[in-house]
């Protein structure tokens, strides 16, 4: 059983061809022809092998051609090899034909079958040289070993077997060499081993047939009948074996493809298995995109990796396969596709293949693409209807596997998304609280002695942004803050959003407070540029609390908790940054409890507004009052405003608190004026309230709702609040545009400069009580008060002295021409009802000194 020569034209089936393989094949062909010429004299001069001539040359050529047509195809690894039964006519010809008839008949018979299937002249020449050399080599060995041509002699049988094996060895060696040159070394050796047994069996069968013909030529009829029966049996066995092989291929295909979990792995497995099942060199899968215009094409060819690319939809068989769901076979003889050879040749030339088969690939919603194989590994055979049915079955299985792969991918993607969502903030994409705690713990575990800095930042007055511009704008601000922080701090830092307007930062490798403060300053500086949203320029500030491990804690929860405590301290610092201090942590639980109690007190209007009169010194006329908030806690009793106002500023309650006090104070002032008292009301405005863009609208709405003239309202702003000129001037100008009066409270504590004071649209300054209360006993304080009074008058401002506690202070202020006095000398802060009674009994020029008890209370502490 000889092997048909492989393709020596640079496209091998087992591996990549070497660049000089074609030249070597040509050289081998020439060597075989030289060997034929060398052995020809030996064969021509041998007397034994010239004694036969019973078999006509034409019949011998027909036998060789029939053996070349009816081949056996064996797949070894990925290599398909076609074996012929040429040993049978070769053995018969050794006894019954002349040497010339043998050589010529074999060359004509086998080349008549091989040449039409070949496009390469090099391969045609190689096959011709191989066939002639095999024939001459067999004749030479037979002539050397056999001294008689008597077929009845058993020793001649051994000579015939040796001659045929010699010819086969020549064929196997030559073909294996060519396979090795084309990258198929292991397949070549396997091919030789497989062919030995079949060669001996075919030679033995041929000897038996030769004996029958020798004794009775009519026995050839029996041989034809037996041969037909055997061929029919072989054909039936082949069909049955093919069915079994197809089932086995389907099983292997399903198992291999089902073992892939991801869609990409499924596609690769489909290509590998389909190429193996159809014994093709090329396998290709095309998936139609959602738009129907672009497709994903993946191809597996030779020993190369799978390649993929996006291509336009369409092609010569697109309509028939994708639109009409047909299975197409495009073969060299034009079966199943085009009747005209021109169309067939153009299609195969466009693809650069010898033959191909295409089947539609089905998905959940119809045809999702197609599956293609091309270049059958054995050129002696091409795709047939059985291959088409097999490809269609594989395509159906592939469609199911692909949908399962896509489903697995979709589930895996959803799992990844859920994991991401569980660890990240949905609005900003930053790590959430759970993920942040884990990252702090990881940083602590990896840090060793390098340290870890944990910071907590809270945006100041962010609630007012939501209340004024809406939560959509607030969300945009949070997203922008997250983006700025992430971009400014780099990859070494992890930024998280813990909720609301709270952000957290962890930076590994920081063990000292100074370096942590530098990072905090960098983080806070990203908020300096205003946020331009919806035509409004928003100025956002933040307060940052800092903790450093191991100085302030050794675990994530402790560091985060203490950074939160430090953050509340930072709200009282001008820099907006504070490092954790254990002393500030003493009453943390109490403060947290007070937050809820304060919120409830504001909502239930349990806070009270007290009023302290403001008296004009020149005529002792009551010109107004200052509204002061008081809170009497059910457990803790009287709460200092310094305590609960600071809590309100840290927790976002300062807005509701300001609104509550302002409403009651304006309403009370309106009542006084309606009752014939020409009075104004003063309301303290915190630093947060001053810079809050919604504050002007708040007071404008209240004045309009209650019906009080804006000039009757004075807003008192502490001198420490206006220490940032760029921001404070703009805020004060917005309030001044309402027509209300503005007063600088606690003046003289040293923050304001004269140039700054000149630019502020204020009408009044209030001398800090620390100077007024002691001016009667301290000449320095009296001098300071006089300087402030003169400064205010020179700037055209009214001057109010608060903290007037006795007649001495009153008289000194009168001599210094101070405008207005406020303090216990006239009245302590009292509720509205008591103030109304006091107002009705007030008579100018009847001021009495305060009692000793009142002096004692003043010495203990003045609750503003």
Order of alpha helices (4+ residues) and beta strands (2+ residues): alpha-alpha-beta-beta-alpha-alpha-alpha-alpha-alpha-alpha-alpha-beta-beta-beta-beta-alpha-beta-beta-alpha-alpha-beta-alpha-alpha-beta-beta-alpha-beta-beta-beta-alpha-beta-alpha-beta-beta-beta-alpha-alpha-beta-alpha-alpha-beta-alpha-beta-alpha-beta-alpha-alpha-beta-alpha-beta-alpha-alpha
